[in-house]
Amino acid sequence: MTPRLLAIFPDAVWPPTAGNRVRNHAVLRALAGAFDLTILFLAHDRDETRLPAPLTDLGRVIPLLAPHRTSAPSWFLRHLRARWSRFDGLSPTAYFQSPPVLGRKVASLLRDETFDIVHAAYWYTLRGFRTFPRPPLWCLDTHDVFFERESLLYGALPPRARAEEERMIRNYDLVVGITPKDVVSLRPLMAPGSLLIEAGMGVEVSRWSDVPPDPVLASAGRDWVAFFGALSNEPNRRAVGELVRDVFPRVLAAHPKAGLLILGSSPGREVRAFGSDAVRVSGTVEDPASHLAACKVMALPLRVSSGFRTRAVEAMAAGLPIVAYAAAMDGLVARTGVDWLPAGSPGEMAERILELLRDEVRARKMGLCARETVAGSYTVERTYGKIPAAYAAMLEGKKSHPGR
């Protein structure tokens, strides 16, 4: 009999357009080959409750509308409460994606049905779930260590922030880290006897390589330098600001044909204001691969980074050479000087970008080397494929040695 798995997500998993949605959907596809899936996710828009065939083909799907989306008064009250969430050690994201109603729904499913494994994305998803009954076995796919990221961003944390994350991590039998750095940070936080594996963000190399360039960008007559990343992310917004103000003007002065493409979801008013003749702010696009194909270089002036640099790996898969600060590539399997060029300041980054714009042979060779690295380390089989195998081995071990 196929083991049953309950997969829980604090956000929609369709469409898999960017970032964590891509990972979550890819994990589900990997799990669907080994388990009988029930997928529970928190919808933050009523349109997200409409279930397309690519999702329902993976298993039974249960959308749960987030409380702040049920009515206007609820929206107002919960946004007012979110202003105080940091005093509880929570970011607003964690607050909105871990409502008590989600925990109650999980409790109801476990009470009425039998599952062998529960898979939860992010440490805070079941924050309101106070008791973790056994069986089933509990698995956590954590995308980064939040208290470390928040410390890097803001310098200080409310006292409860780390304690709350540690409390939740100790409830799980297996935790998935996505970088070697995460694994080192997570290991001492876990309960005795629990397991820890590393599974990075996988890409389908063919999805990003040999794609025709976007015709609008290709016809603009510019040598495009790309920034690619979610623009709702504070480190990315800071990086874009530095790129526009301190790096790109030096590039443009020396190379008048240069253009800057700011590619990524949720560009706010501040980012959109950077748009000009030479700077294009695209926001979310249907096919980011075609936009990257129209570019010459990727620039990542990230000074603070955490988790996994998915956009960097996708650019490498696209054969796009990268110039970056060290933090932007931290934790990735990528060879400095071969797969990407390092820079330590805005002036140095501008010089490295100009080197690649002027030497197309070198830039092409670097892009091909980066693509080979991705094909050797970050395919779907080498990343998400680890997860169902680890779950199945853990379940078999549980049957052989009953107990926690």
N, C-alpha and C positions, 0 to 999 in steps of 0.2 A: 504494500500500500504506500502511495506517495506521501511523504511527510507534509504536514500542513504548516504554512508559515504566514504569520500576520505581519505585514509591512506597514509602518506608520510614518507619515511625513507631515511636517507642519506647514507645508505649502503645496501647491499643485505640482504635479509631475508631468503635465502636458500643457502646451507644447514644450519639447526640450530645446529651447532656443539658446540658452546661455548658462554658463556657470553651474550652480548646484542642481538646477533642473536637468541638465545634461547628464550629470553623474547619477542622480537619483533614477532617471529613466533607464540608463544603461545598467545600473545595478539590478533593477527590476527585471530587465530582459535576461540578465545572467541567472538570476534566481528562478525565473519561470521555467528554465530547463531542468531544474532539479526538485522543485517544490510545487505544491498546490497552493497558489497565492490567494490571499485576501488582502487588498490594498486599501488602506484608510488614509485619506489625506484631508487637510484643512484647506478649504477653498476661501480665498480672500476676495472673490468676486463671484457674483451669481453665474456669470458665463462659464466659470471654471467647473461648475457642477455638471455641465454637459459632457458626456463621456464619449470620446471618439473611439473608433475600432482599434487603432494601434495600442490603446491603453486597455480596453476591455478584453482584447485577445490574450493579455498576459494573465488574467485571472478575474476574480470577483472584485469590483471596485466600489468603495463606499465613500462618496464625498460628504464632508461635513462643513457647512457654512460657518465661517468664523463669527463669533458673537458681535464684533464691531460692524459686521456687514448685515445684520438682521434687521436693523431699523435705524432711523436718524438719531433718536435719543441714545440708543446703545452706542452708536459711533461716537457721539459727543462725550459720553461718560467715560468710555474706555480710552479715548485720546487724552482726556483730562487726567485719568489715572496713570497713563503712560508717562506723563511728565515726572511722576514720582518714582517710576520703576527703578531708576538707578540707585535710589536709596536702599532698595532691596537687593542690590547687587545684580541687576538685570539691565541689559541694553533694551531699547524699545523694540528691537526685532525679536529678542527672546520673549518679551512680554506678550506681544501680539501673536506669537506662534506657539505659545504654550498655555492656552486657556484651560481652565478646569473642565470645561465641557468635553475637551478631547480626552482627558484622563478618564472621565466618566464613561465615555463611549468605549474606550479600550476595556475598562472593567466589565462593562456589559457584555462585550464580545467574548471575553475570557470566561465569564460566568455561564454563558449560554452555549458555547462551542468548545471544542478541544483543538488546541494548536500545539505543535511540537516546538516551534521557535517563534519568537517575536523579534522583528528587526525594526529598530528605530533610527531615524536620521537625526543627528545633532543631539547634544547632551541635554538640551533644555526641553525637547519635545514633550516628554512625559514628566515635566517638573511637578505638575499637579497630581501625579499618580504616586500615592504614598506607600503602597504595598506592592511588591513584585513577587507574585506567587510562583512556586515551582512545583511540577512543571508548569509552563514551558521553560525553555532556555532563552535567555535574553541577550541580544546582540546589538551593539551600538556602532553605527557608522558615523564617526565624528569628523567633521571637516577641518577643524583646527582646534587648538586649545584656546578657548575664548579669553580666559583671564590673562594669558600672555599677550594676546593681541590687544586687548583693551589697555593693558599696562604700557605697551609700546606706543599706542595712539595718544593716551591721555596722561600718562605719567603716574597716575595714582588710581586706586580702585576703592569703592566702598568695601568695608571689612567683610561683608557677606559674599562678595562676588566669587572669590576662589572657593570658599567653603561650600557654597551651593553647587558649584560645578563638581567638586570632589565628591560630594554626597551622592550626586546622581551617577557618576562614573562607577562608584563602588557597587552599584546595584546590578551591573551587567556581567555576564559570564564570559563574553568575548567582546573586545573593542577593536575597531578597525581604525588605525591611524593612516594618514595619507602621505606623510613625509617621514624621513628618518628622525628629524627634529621632534615631530609630534610623538613618535614612538618613545623617545627618550623622556619626554615630559609626562606622558601618560602612564608609563610603567609604574612609578611609585605611588600613583593615585588609585590603583586598582585593588580589588579585594584579593586575598590569598586564594590561589587555585584558579583564578580567571586567566583567560588567554588574550594575547595581543598580537595582531598581525598588521602588516603594512600593505596598503593597496592604493597606489597613486591614481591620478585622474587619467583615464585612458582616452585615446583618440583613434578614430578610423582614418588612417593616413590617406587613403584614397579619397576620403571626403574633402580633404584640404589641398591635395596636390593636383596639378594639371587641370586647374579650373580656369575657364576663360575669364579675363579681367572684366570688371564692371565697365560697361561701355561709356557711361557718363564720366567716370573718373579717367578712363583711358583717353578720352577725347579732349580732356581739359588742357593738355599740353604741359603738364607739371610732373616733376619727379616727386612722387608722394612719399612722405615720411608718416608712418602710422603710429598712433597710440591706440591700443586695443584693451579694453577692460570695462567692467561695470562701473558706471559713473555715479551710482548711488553709494559707492564705497569711498569712505573718507580718504584713505591713502591714495586711491586713484585720482580723486579730485585734486589733492595737493600736488600729485605728480603732473597732472595736466596743467595746473597753474604754473608750475616751474618750467614746464616744457614750452608753454606759450610765451611766458614773459622773459625767460632767461636763456633758453636754448635755441628755439627756432629763429628768433631774430638774427642771431649770429649765422645760422645756416643760410637764411634767405639773403643776407647781405653779401655772402660769398658765392651764393648759387641762386641767382634770381629765378630760375625755373622751379625751385623747390616749392612744394606744397605740404601742408600739414593736415592729415585726416585724423579726427578724433572720433573713434569708432567704439560704440558701446551703449548699453541700455541706460535709460533714466538720466539723460543729461539735464541738470536743473538749469535755472535761469542764469546762474553764474557761469556755467560752462558754455551755454548757448551764446552768451555775450562775447565769447572769444571769436565767433565766426567773422570772417572777412574774405577778401578776394583770394588770399593765399591760405586761409584756414577754413576747413570745412568740418562742421559738427554734424555727424550723420545720425546719431542716436541708434536705435535698434533697426537693423536691416534684415531683409528676408534671407540673404545669403552673404554672411560676412566673409566666406572664403573668396568670393569673387572680388570683394573690396580689397582684401589683402593681396590678391593676385595682381591688382593694379598698382601696388606700392613697391618701393625699392628697398626700404629699411623700416624696421620697427624700433621705436625709441621707448624705453621704460625707465624714466627717472624716478623710480620708487625708492624712497629712503626708509620707509617702514613697510614691512611685509610680514604676512603670516599665512598659514595654510599652504595651499598648492597654487602655483601660478599657471592655471589652466590656459589662459590666453597666450602665455609665452609658449607653451607646448604646441598649441594650435598654430601659432605663427611659424614655429620650427617645422611642423608638419607641412605647412604651406611653402616651405623653402624660402622663407623671408629672413634675411640676416637681422640680428638683434644687437642693438647697442643699449647697455643697461648699467645701472648702479648695481653693486653686488647684492643688495637686499632683494632686488627684483628676481634674481635667479637662485636665491638661497634654497637649498633642499632639492634642486633639480639635478638629474643626471644630464649634465651639459658641460662640454669641454671649453674652458676659458681660452679665447684666442682662436679656437677652431670652430665651435658652434655659435659663439657670440663674442662680442667685443666689450670689455669692461671700461667704465668711465668713473671718475671720482668727483667730478664737478660739472657745472653747466658748460663751462668753456671746453673742457675735455670731451664731454658728450657731443658738442657741436662739431669738434674736430674729427671725432671718430665717424660721425654720420657723413660728414663731407668726404672723408676717405672712401667710404663705400659708394657714395653717389658718383664719385669721380672714377672709380675702378670697378666697372661692372663685372669683369671676370672674377675678381676677388670676391665680390658680393655674391655672385652666383655660386661659386665654390663653397663659400661659407653656408649658404642656404641649403645646398645639397648635403653637406656634412651634418647639419642640424636635423634634416629630414631622416637621415640614416640613424641618428641617435634615437629619435622618437620611435622609429620602426623597431629598434632593438630593445627599447625599455618601456614604452608607453602605449603599446597596442592594447586593445580591449581584452585580449586573452591574457596578457601579462599583468593586468591590473584588476578589472572587475571580475575576471575569471577566477581569481583567487578566493573570492568571497563565498560562493556556493560550495566550493571544495572544502573550505575551512569549516563551514556550518555543518556539512554532512559528516566530516570527521569528528566534530565536537558532539554531534548527536549520537554517532555510533559509540564514542567513548562513554557517553552518558548511559547508554544502554548496557555497556559492559561493566561499568562501575557506578551503580546507582548512588545518588547523594547530590550534593550541590552541583 
